[in-house]
Amino acid sequence: MASNTTQKTVLKRESETSSEMPPINERTLRELAKNLPNWEQVASYLHITTIRVGRLKAECPGNIDEQIFQMLHIWYSRFHLATNRHQMGEELIDALKQVEGTEDLVARYLSGNMK
């Protein structure tokens, strides 16, 4: 009986945490694209291949914001189908934290200030 109660407590905590994670939507992706340093490194942490990054550069030459947005959109499209919002936000935060200069973006995302 104790394990059932523990399991319910864990599930409750997970759902509470999930509801606290800010949404990731197109607006969030656009805001990240405008402010993301070293986006190719972030792409690798989001499991976007260097080949795909090269294609994005060729598809959007000279438009770095669009290259970054398309990279994030690829990740978002692939990732959001397989998991919940909390897991998706955690993966994004983990990737951003691996790259220098993204502390402000992480703080803004977590505070819900991606406007």
Phi, psi and omega in degrees: 000323181296323180292326177296318178294317178299316180299317179296321179296316179298314179298320179297315179298318179299317181290325177295317179295319180300322182288341180275343182287125179299150181291151172251119180219186183300322179298316178299315181297319178296317180295318176299317182299326180286340190234008188270115175278152175047056186295333179294325176292317176300318179303317181295323178289339176266009176066035172264125186290157177295331176296316180294321177299317177300320177296320179298320178296321179289325181286331183231059184298134177078357181242081185297319179302319180290322176301313180295315179301315181296322177298312179296323180293322176300312179300311182301313182297320181285319189280318188291342178285337189253358188207180179265171184299322180296312180297321179296315178297321178298317179296318179297313180298315179301317179295315180296321181294340179285346187247130178298143175088010182251006184303318180296319178297318178298313180297317179296317179297312183296330179276353181082018183260038178270067182244000000 
